[in-house]
Amino acid sequence: MLGGEASWEDVGAAFTEQAAFIRRFTAEQDVQTNEVQRAWALLPAFLALAGDRPFDLLELGPSAGLNLVFDRYRYRYTAGTWGDGPLELHGHDRIPVPPEILRRRISVVRRRGVDLNPVDATTEHGARLLQAFLWPDQVERRERLQSAIEVLRTDPPELVRGDYTECLPELLADRTPGSQLVVFQTASTMYLARDAMAGVRAALQQASLREPLVFLNAEAPGGEDGFSLQFERYPGGQRERVAVFDFHGAWLDWGR
């Protein structure tokens, strides 16, 4: 349908005429989304971490990496705006972000992501694949995705194919001198087994013995109505919850 081979006006015909393709696609292709609206909830946390050193970013499970270029978007909150990118992200900050945080600036020296099946959104196939996993009536979400893809294409991040539960130590050892390493994730560790997450934290701890790092972790613990956004500082793994936000970034409770 995205390629013009079928139409939502006659879905029945699409299932009949494209049956072979649909069977193959559903058998071979895992669901792969990349919700850029989550960057609206992540930005204040990145700003709170900003210091004298530029960020060396490493995202776990980035899909196409749209959130790795978060600082290239424009943001609107109750307390003000941030950035001047062509795509504006906004939502309902039910507990507002303090205005002083929005006055801070960020510098990024490197952007990397590691994913089992990274999506190359610089290609037409990759862009279409991301759109294929959105409901057809979510017009605003689709337009936001398309705009984010255009932003990413100006200077794409580095995407590594691999299982980060296995290759994380190697990635953490490759650090940019003079930078602040920030590892982050929003919707990938929730699919890991408990022992696998323990291994991730062990890798973070071991890497931090060389130089401290921060893990910005959006967890979905039982009983929450959204992601719990936490700083985990290594060495030590001390945790500080800074916000709760909607699973797709529609609302944010800062400081909750």
Secondary structure, DSSP 4 states (H G I P E B T S, - for coil): -TTSSS-GGGHHHHHHHTHHHHHHHHHH-------TTHHHHHHHHHHHH--SSPEEEEEES-TT-GGGGGGGSEEEETTEEE---SSEEE-EEEEPPPHHHHT----EEEEEEEESS---TTSHHHHHHHHHTS-TT-HHHHHHHHHHHHHHHTSPPEEEES-HHHHHHHHHHS--TTSEEEEEESSSGGGS-HHHHHHHHHHHHHHHTTS-EEEEEEE--TT-SSEEEEEEEETTTEEEEEEEE-TTSSEEEET-
